[in-house]
Amino acid sequence: MVEPATDTHAATKVVPLLKDELDIVIPTIRNLDFLEMWRPFFQPYHLIIVQDGDPSKTITVPDGFDYELYNRNDINRILGPKASCISFKDSACRCFGYMVSKKKYIFTIDDDCFVAKDPSGKPINALEQHIKNLLSPSTPFFFNTLYDPYREGADFVRGYPFSLREGVHTAVSHGLWLNIPDYDAPTQLVKPLERNTRYVDAVLTIPKGTLFPMCGMNLAFDRELIGPAMYFGLMGDGQPIGRYDDMWAGWCTKVICDHLGLGIKTGLPYIYHSKASNPFVNLRKEYKGIFWQEEIIPFFQAATLPKDCTTVQKCYIELSKQVKEKLSKVDPYFDKLADAMVTWIEAWDELNPSGASA
């Protein structure tokens, strides 16, 4: 059985990478006591906390952390009418933190994710591994059978084209989880006791043209390269679907990364996912998505973007048009979602004018 690390204070102190270039975004409805475990790794960085639910509730943060906290009242005040694109009573609200950040990189984590241990028993600095993933190239155009060729002890294997060995910029680093896997409700119901104890020491680039189910609980990305595509959709209160926020962002992001020639990595780092959510509650949130995804995924698999879509914003607006045209027949919700995608880009550009001009 994999146990969470408890004595991270004993971890070897290292000089924080990208200390002034990265924000940690945390959505929450509760006090952030879990940060004590992460203190050796997170304390040098700036935190953006997005409080979901009742804005009158006070969220406590352990002493010593540099943070700003936004609740629903703040979101409404900052975005005005455009706040309608930010989900309420759903962890999808985290994407507001991406929008208000002024840093180049984002790491986002859920408040039930603890420090994991590697097979030797050493606490895993998940943030450090994400940064390493983002700062090294990706190889989406040709698969390397030794996985990430830029890691120490690995390289390109025989037969790998020399013309592709330079790789491309990495836009997204997608981490994994020990203990509670990220399962959908039907799988949770038939495997209630299943735990992930397998630590696979590998990072790989997801090939061009291949979609993947992106999980937002242990995720990092280059905000300047792909930030405007990291919209977690309309979920939660007043919406017919939940728990597809990160999936939606992942599908949109992958199509845009493929179009712009950017890479996405998955694998290390692991976190320890401490708590399984209620499968019956999850089923109520997911059941429409379970049917809809059988049409959503072929839509994204077939989606193409014109050559004049040279920025993430242009790509995303074009995708929104295709969502409205082709998915609104699945359910009127997608017509509403397509409009929200446009509102999201408008709000992003208002708060990030330099990015809009780029």
VENFENDA-V200608 format. One line per field, one symbol per residue. ss: DSSP state (h for helix, s for strand, l for the rest). psi: psi as a letter, one per 40 degrees, with the letter a starting at -180 (. if undefined). burial: b if it has 16 or more other C-alpha atoms within 10 Angstrom, else e. A space follows every 10 residues. Layout:
ss=???
psi=???
burial=???
This chain:
ss=lllllllhhh llllllllll lsssssssll lsllhhhhhh hhlllsssss slllllllll sllllsssss lhhhhhhhhh hhhhhllsll hhhhhhhhhh llllsssssl llssllslll llsllhhhhh hhhhhllsll llllllllll llllllllll lhhhlllsls sssssssssl llllhhhhhh lllllsllll llssslllll lllllllsss sshhhhhhhl lllllsllll llllhhhhhh hhhhhhhhhh llssssssss ssslllllhh hhhhhhhhhh hhhhhhhhhh hhllllllll lhhhhhhhhh hhhhhhllll llhhhhhhhh hhhhhhhhhh hlhhhhhl
psi=hhiiidgede ihhihhifde ehihhhiiei ifdedddedd dddeihihhh hiaheehhhi hiieihiihh adddddddeb deeeehiifi eeededddde ieidihhiii eehihiiide ehhhgddddd ddddeiiige ehhhefbhee iheiahiheh hdeeedaihh dhhhiahibh igiiddddde gdehihehhh gihihhiheh iihhheegii ihdddedeef hfahibheie iieedddddd ddddddddde fiihiibiii ihhdhhihdd dddddedddd dddedddddd dehihidege iddddddddd ddddddeddd iddddddddd dddddddddd egddddd.
burial=ebebbeebee eeeeeeeeee ebbbbbbbbe ebebbbbbbb bbbbbbbbbb bbbeeeeeee beeebeeebb bbeebeeebe ebbebbbbbb bbbbbbbbbb bbbbbbbbbb bebbbbbbee eebbbbbbbb bebbeebbbb bebbeebbbb eeeebbeeee eeeebebbbb bbbbbbbbbb bbeebbebee eeeebeeebe eebbbbbbee beebbbbbbb bbbbbbbbbb bbbbbbeeeb bbbbbbbbbb bbbbbbbbbb bbbbbbbbbb bbbbebeebe ebbebbbebb eeeeebeebb eeebbeeebe bbbbbbbbbb bbbbeebbee eebbbbbbbb bbbbbbbbbe bbeebbee
